[in-house]
Structures are given as C-alpha cells and as structure tokens.
Amino acid sequence: PIQAGEAEVAQICKEIFAIPDTAALLAYREQLQVRRESGELKLTKDQGQRVRQALDGKKNSLEAK
C-alpha cells in the first residue's frame, strides 16, 4: 500500500462527481472506506478531507434535485 498521490485524489473526486444518484454515491463511499481500512488506499489528512468534501458536495447536490 502506497500513499495516494494527487492524481489518485483528483481521479476519486472526478469519479464522485460523475455518480448519478444517492444509492450509487453511498456504495462508492462504502467502497472507499473498505479500501482505506484494508490499507489499499492511503490518504493524508488533507486528501481525506478533500474526498469527504467532494462526497458531501455531491450528496448535497443530489438531495437538492
């Protein structure tokens, strides 16, 4: 397991914003959690925060529809 780079974080955020609905977003969030817990995905505190903000932002925009 290696530290995620900026490219990985940017890709994750891009994937988050492409998610079409809340169910898919929850599934994606779950998948990220599993990857983090297994050590496959290592994020710095700052990167984790950016991913969380992307997830929250996407969740809010889906709920606003």
Rosetta blueprint (number, residue, H / E / L):
1 P L
2 I L
3 Q E
4 A L
5 G L
6 E H
7 A H
8 E H
9 V H
10 A H
11 Q H
12 I H
13 C H
14 K H
15 E H
16 I H
17 F H
18 A H
19 I L
20 P L
21 D L
22 T H
23 A H
24 A H
25 L H
26 L H
27 A H
28 Y H
29 R H
30 E H
31 Q H
32 L H
33 Q H
34 V H
35 R H
36 R H
37 E H
38 S L
39 G L
40 E L
41 L L
42 K E
43 L L
44 T L
45 K H
46 D H
47 Q H
48 G H
49 Q H
50 R H
51 V H
52 R H
53 Q H
54 A H
55 L H
56 D H
57 G H
58 K H
59 K H
60 N H
61 S H
62 L H
63 E H
64 A L
65 K L
